[in-house]
Amino acid sequence: MPNAMVFTAQIKKLEAFRRGQADLTALDEFDAETEQLIRRTFGTDTHLLEAFGLAIMGEAESIVNIPQQAQEDAVQDVPRKAIEQRRQVLEACMAELETIPARPKPSRSPQRAPVKKARRATTTKPRAVKKKVAAKKQRAKRR
């Protein structure tokens, strides 16, 4: 599952921002790269893309079922909260990837194909057989 590994790599990159080891321009590049990854993996109309956009602003609690901390809004560290929400959205993307292969594929009825072939074989004759039958009829007429 290569996509899950890419999302795991994004989470590891995010840890540098969490520790304060990277600057804001690198965070902007990370956000653009992650948005592209989500678009490529899930499409443009996915709720995960919207959730990531809200996580950038630190307001993604309601989209991804992120538990709110028991702190007052004035006390919360919004940049740290936004980074944490980005991580949680990426984890939601990985969880979504795990559920995609688990969906059952539509089964095909193996009985239909042989029935059609058998019916086709009895009603359609090869060209060589038709020629032999026509030749026999002409010989019968000559006699």
SELO-810391 format. One line per 5 residues: number of its first residue (from 1); for each residue x, y, z of C-alpha. Coordinates in steps of 0.5 Angstrom, whole numbers, plus 500, padded with zeros to 3 digits. Layout:
SELO-810391
NUM> X Y Z  ... .
end
This chain:
SELO-810391
1> 500 500 500  505 506 498  500 511 499  500 510 506  507 510 507 .
6> 507 517 503  502 519 509  506 516 514  512 520 511  508 527 511 .
11> 506 525 519  514 525 520  515 531 517  510 534 521  514 532 527 .
16> 519 537 525  514 543 525  511 541 532  518 541 535  519 548 532 .
21> 525 546 528  522 549 521  520 556 519  513 558 516  515 558 509 .
26> 517 550 510  510 549 513  507 553 507  510 548 502  508 542 507 .
31> 501 544 507  501 545 499  504 538 498  500 535 503  493 538 499 .
36> 496 535 493  497 529 496  490 528 499  487 531 492  491 525 488 .
41> 489 520 493  482 522 494  480 527 489  478 534 489  471 533 493 .
46> 473 529 499  471 531 506  479 530 508  481 536 503  476 541 507 .
51> 478 538 514  486 539 512  484 546 510  481 547 517  486 544 520 .
56> 491 549 517  487 555 521  486 550 527  479 549 526  478 542 524 .
61> 475 539 531  468 538 528  470 535 521  475 530 523  472 528 530 .
66> 478 531 534  477 531 541  477 538 544  482 540 550  479 542 556 .
71> 483 549 556  480 556 555  480 559 548  485 564 550  490 560 553 .
76> 490 555 547  497 555 543  493 556 536  499 554 532  501 548 536 .
81> 493 546 535  493 547 528  500 542 527  496 537 532  490 538 527 .
86> 494 537 521  497 530 524  490 528 526  487 529 519  493 525 516 .
91> 492 520 520  484 520 518  487 519 511  491 513 513  485 510 516 .
96> 481 512 510  486 508 506  485 502 510  478 502 509  478 502 501 .
101> 481 495 500  476 492 505  470 494 501  468 488 497  469 487 490 .
106> 462 486 486  462 478 484  461 476 477  457 470 476  461 465 473 .
111> 455 461 470  453 466 465  459 466 461  459 458 459  452 458 458 .
116> 453 464 452  459 460 449  455 453 449  449 457 446  453 461 441 .
121> 457 454 439  450 451 437  447 456 433  453 459 429  457 454 425 .
126> 464 456 422  465 458 415  468 451 413  462 447 415  457 452 412 .
131> 461 450 405  461 443 406  454 443 407  452 447 401  457 443 397 .
136> 453 436 399  446 440 397  449 441 390  451 434 389  445 432 391 .
141> 441 436 386  446 434 381  444 426 382 .
end
